[in-house]
Amino acid sequence: MFAVVEISGKQYKVSPKSKIIVDLLETEIGKSIEIDKVLLKCEDDGSNCQVGQPYTGDKFTAKVLENIKGDKIRVFKFKPKTRYARTKGHRQNYSVIELDTF
């Protein structure tokens, strides 16, 4: 069984007991969250699919395992002939969640 859920405005394909990395959630580590925005729910072979309009009405629970930082992204700005060069870095914060009930 798999489903497509919406978390923080982004869509993720999930299955039971799967771990996914989502944008940072304002939830403490070890706490459970409820995912009620289920867009699609299907069996593994593609049969018996429920398509939401926009949501199916199902609810899943997930547990926040940890908060992590992503890889560093470097941004370099350069303007020729004016001696202008700037380097900036950015690291995005993420949460790792695991689906409990499906």
Secondary structure, 3 states (H helix, E strand, C coil): CEEEEEECCEEEEECCCCEEEEECCCCCCCCEEEECCEEEEECCCCCCCEECCCCCCCCEEEEEEEEEECCCEEEEEEECCCCEEEEEEECCEEEEEEEEEC
